Amino acid sequence: DVCSSDLELPLPPAVLWHYLTDPKHRAVIHGSEWQKLVERPGGRVGVGAVYECSHGNYVSRNTIVDWHPFEQYTTYETTPVPRTHVYVTYLLEPTEAGTRLAYVCSRSYGPALLRNLSDLGGRRVIPRRIHESFAAFRAYIDEEIASGRVSVYTAAGLAKEAVEQAVAESLSPQIGE
């Protein structure tokens, strides 16, 4: 991969999934001016759906090629270098404090000379852009939480002994049966 990064957020996976797939919120993590969902096969977001992502004079097409709701999805994304693309995977892992989001961007694919040019630019630009975008996304989520538009994830925090006791009680024969 050309670059990867991760971020832990105090949101359950399903809520973070919404933020990663809704074009309005997705624009924040991509550091783009806007995003639009331009294709939705069968009327749904999933494999084959296409986002357009504006970065100034360039609009990238991001096609979903792998889709596992609340766990991960991968997009095939065109790059500013003609005839090249990358794969970007978003992985969600539940944690005690919420969800860990991992971002993994592949090397470029396409004709050798163009691929090398894209990788050279990608290695110089993508890590900095992801760092900036993750910071902006974190600030955005913090604002969503502070404004009450989204609730913070809190773990139940049950003691192991309490769970074991509840299981044992549920499995013991009931009086009068």
Secondary structure, DSSP 8 states (H G I E B T S, - for coil): --EEEEEEESS-HHHHHHHHHSHHHHHHHHT-SEEEEEE-GGGSSSTT-EEEEEETTEEEEEEEEEEETTTEEEEEEE-SSTT-EEEEEEEEEEETTEEEEEEEE---BSSHHHHHHHHHHHHHHHHHHHHHHHHHHHHHHHHHHHTTSS---------HHHHHHHHHHHHS--TT-
